Every structure is written in C-alpha cells, then in structure tokens.
Amino acid sequence: MNNELSSLLLQIIGLIIVGLFAWRIKKKRYAIIFGIIFMFIINFVAQVVIAGEGPGAFAGAFILPFYGVIVAWICVSLSLKKENKVKEDDSDEQQKS
C-alpha cells in the first residue's frame, strides 16, 4: 500500500472515530471540539508524517477539521433524534397501559 492510500485510509478511519464519539457523547459542543482537534491531528499524521508533506497537508489542515465538524454535527443530531423517538415510543406505551 502506497503512502497516499495509507494517508487516505487513516483520514477515513479518523472521520469514523469522530462520528462514533459524537454519537456516543450526544453533546454538540464537545463533539465539535473533539472533531476539530482530532481531525487536525489526523491530518498532521496522515499528510506530514505518512504522505511526506506537500500542499495536501496545508489544505487538509483546514478541510479535515471542517469535515470533522460536519460529521460530529450530523451524528449528534441523529443520535438525539433517535433518543427522542425512543422516548416518544416509551411514553406512548405507558399511556396505552
């Protein structure tokens, strides 16, 4: 596996980790902060250490944290929506009893 592919794989895994963290924590502020910091670190490791610097590292320093924010926002929103749906279903069952 060449360096560019390894870098891409690490970035994708990083986005998945941000999504899982955001889904679990269910607090937008912490999830977004984690997404920014974690994806900045992932960009440094993937683009500077693995791929060997270049213009991709500079662009990724801004783009990957932005992607981390988007993934965190979406995952927290979905987890809260699912949690509210479960609460509504539980309250409906209690009212029927």
C-alpha positions as a Markdown table, in Angstrom:
| # | Residue | x | y | z |
|---|---|---|---|---|
| 1 | Met | 0.0 | 0.0 | 0.0 |
| 2 | Asn | 1.5 | 3.3 | -1.0 |
| 3 | Asn | 1.7 | 6.4 | 1.2 |
| 4 | Glu | -1.2 | 8.3 | -0.3 |
| 5 | Leu | -3.5 | 5.3 | 0.1 |
| 6 | Ser | -2.4 | 4.9 | 3.7 |
| 7 | Ser | -3.0 | 8.6 | 4.4 |
| 8 | Leu | -6.5 | 8.4 | 2.9 |
| 9 | Leu | -7.3 | 5.3 | 4.9 |
| 10 | Leu | -6.2 | 7.0 | 8.1 |
| 11 | Gln | -8.3 | 10.1 | 7.4 |
| 12 | Ile | -11.4 | 7.9 | 6.7 |
| 13 | Ile | -10.8 | 6.0 | 10.0 |
| 14 | Gly | -10.5 | 9.3 | 11.8 |
| 15 | Leu | -13.8 | 10.5 | 10.4 |
| 16 | Ile | -15.4 | 7.3 | 11.6 |
| 17 | Ile | -14.0 | 7.7 | 15.1 |
| 18 | Val | -15.3 | 11.3 | 15.2 |
| 19 | Gly | -18.7 | 10.0 | 14.2 |
| 20 | Leu | -18.8 | 7.3 | 16.8 |
| 21 | Phe | -17.6 | 9.6 | 19.5 |
| 22 | Ala | -20.2 | 12.2 | 18.6 |
| 23 | Trp | -22.9 | 9.5 | 18.5 |
| 24 | Arg | -21.9 | 8.3 | 22.0 |
| 25 | Ile | -21.3 | 11.7 | 23.7 |
| 26 | Lys | -24.5 | 13.4 | 22.5 |
| 27 | Lys | -23.3 | 16.9 | 23.3 |
| 28 | Lys | -22.7 | 19.1 | 20.2 |
| 29 | Arg | -20.1 | 21.4 | 21.8 |
| 30 | Tyr | -17.8 | 18.6 | 22.9 |
| 31 | Ala | -18.3 | 16.5 | 19.8 |
| 32 | Ile | -17.4 | 19.5 | 17.5 |
| 33 | Ile | -14.4 | 20.4 | 19.6 |
| 34 | Phe | -13.2 | 16.8 | 19.5 |
| 35 | Gly | -13.8 | 16.7 | 15.7 |
| 36 | Ile | -11.7 | 19.8 | 15.1 |
| 37 | Ile | -8.8 | 18.8 | 17.3 |
| 38 | Phe | -8.8 | 15.1 | 16.4 |
| 39 | Met | -9.0 | 15.7 | 12.6 |
| 40 | Phe | -6.2 | 18.3 | 12.8 |
| 41 | Ile | -4.0 | 15.7 | 14.5 |
| 42 | Ile | -5.1 | 13.1 | 12.0 |
| 43 | Asn | -4.3 | 15.5 | 9.1 |
| 44 | Phe | -0.8 | 16.1 | 10.6 |
| 45 | Val | -0.1 | 12.4 | 10.9 |
| 46 | Ala | -1.6 | 11.4 | 7.6 |
| 47 | Gln | -0.3 | 14.2 | 5.4 |
| 48 | Val | 3.0 | 15.2 | 7.1 |
| 49 | Val | 4.3 | 12.0 | 8.6 |
| 50 | Ile | 2.9 | 9.4 | 6.2 |
| 51 | Ala | 2.5 | 11.2 | 2.9 |
| 52 | Gly | 5.5 | 13.4 | 3.3 |
| 53 | Glu | 4.1 | 17.0 | 3.5 |
| 54 | Gly | 3.2 | 19.0 | 0.4 |
| 55 | Pro | 0.2 | 21.1 | -0.5 |
| 56 | Gly | -2.2 | 18.5 | 0.7 |
| 57 | Ala | -1.1 | 19.0 | 4.3 |
| 58 | Phe | -1.8 | 22.7 | 4.1 |
| 59 | Ala | -5.2 | 22.3 | 2.6 |
| 60 | Gly | -6.1 | 19.4 | 4.9 |
| 61 | Ala | -5.3 | 21.5 | 7.9 |
| 62 | Phe | -8.4 | 23.5 | 7.1 |
| 63 | Ile | -10.6 | 21.0 | 5.3 |
| 64 | Leu | -10.3 | 17.9 | 7.5 |
| 65 | Pro | -11.3 | 19.7 | 10.7 |
| 66 | Phe | -14.2 | 21.1 | 8.8 |
| 67 | Tyr | -15.3 | 17.6 | 7.8 |
| 68 | Gly | -14.9 | 16.6 | 11.4 |
| 69 | Val | -17.3 | 19.3 | 12.5 |
| 70 | Ile | -19.8 | 18.2 | 9.8 |
| 71 | Val | -19.6 | 14.5 | 10.8 |
| 72 | Ala | -19.9 | 15.4 | 14.5 |
| 73 | Trp | -22.8 | 17.7 | 14.0 |
| 74 | Ile | -24.7 | 15.1 | 11.9 |
| 75 | Cys | -24.0 | 12.2 | 14.2 |
| 76 | Val | -25.1 | 14.1 | 17.4 |
| 77 | Ser | -28.2 | 15.3 | 15.6 |
| 78 | Leu | -29.1 | 11.8 | 14.5 |
| 79 | Ser | -28.4 | 10.3 | 17.9 |
| 80 | Leu | -30.6 | 12.9 | 19.7 |
| 81 | Lys | -33.3 | 12.4 | 17.2 |
| 82 | Lys | -33.2 | 8.6 | 17.7 |
| 83 | Glu | -33.2 | 9.1 | 21.5 |
| 84 | Asn | -36.2 | 11.4 | 21.3 |
| 85 | Lys | -38.0 | 8.8 | 19.1 |
| 86 | Val | -37.3 | 6.1 | 21.7 |
| 87 | Lys | -38.6 | 8.4 | 24.5 |
| 88 | Glu | -41.8 | 9.1 | 22.5 |
| 89 | Asp | -42.4 | 5.4 | 21.9 |
| 90 | Asp | -41.9 | 4.7 | 25.6 |
| 91 | Ser | -44.4 | 7.4 | 26.6 |
| 92 | Asp | -46.9 | 6.1 | 24.0 |
| 93 | Glu | -46.7 | 2.6 | 25.5 |
| 94 | Gln | -47.2 | 4.0 | 29.0 |
| 95 | Gln | -50.2 | 5.9 | 28.0 |
| 96 | Lys | -51.8 | 2.8 | 26.5 |
| 97 | Ser | -51.3 | 0.9 | 29.7 |
